[in-house]
Amino acid sequence: MHDGHPRAAEVYMHHKAGHRLPVSIRTNTLTDENGTIVGGLELFTDLSNKVATEARIDDLKKLALLDELTHLANRQYITKEIHSHFAEKKRNNTPFGPLFMDVDNFKHFNDTYGHELGDTLLKLIAKTLISSGRLYDLFGRWGGEEFIGIIHNLSSSELKDQANRIHSLVGSSYTVVNEKRLSATISIGATMARDDDTLTSLLDRADKAMYQSKTEGRNRVTIV
């Protein structure tokens, strides 16, 4: 408002449902008839690809490939997607890698707050994953408190950057229940697919990296 110049930025805001949401903010000034600045205007745009996400959910529902609790892809669909990425890697040498994610201390959370709030927490994490991921990446629930992200067309360093970004966004998401703020952290294991990988070898390597994150104190990313 001091210099009168418009500005724009992309940030993550905290949604009232608890998850983090990517938002574009554009600002400009308001002037009176004499050109004197009297106020400011902010325009917020949701960047979470809501329409595309809802279309994907509808498609997965029809194919019984949706996890009913979180509305993410289920284990069957994740497996199918990884095989598809192997074929694309062989055909076009398109790199990809999984993020193996596990909610830290989830059993303790369930024992303390009950399974209903445990389910609420899983749904909160799922919404953050959907909102923070790129349109062409896939996130799914592998089982229990384990999630998998299939991130493609990027380098090993970019995979690490993506893993760290998701780790941070999940950790900063929270929901308020009975005036108590509930949140969770995740441990992540990440790895790039190799030419001689199979589904089993790829996920085993990512899983071991995730357990390395656990043994080194949880709430961190390990890439191998």
Secondary structure, DSSP 8 states (H G I E B T S, - for coil): --S---EEEEEEEE-TTSSEEEEEEEEEEEE-TTS-EEEEEEEEEE-S-HHHHHHHHHHHHHTT-B-TTT-SB-HHHHHHHHHHHHHHHHHH---EEEEEEEETTHHHHHHHH-HHHHHHHHHHHHHHHHHHS-TT-EEEEEETTEEEEEEES--HHHHHHHHHHHHHHHHT--EEETTEEE---EEEEE----TT--HHHHHHHHHHHHHHHHHTTSSSEEE-
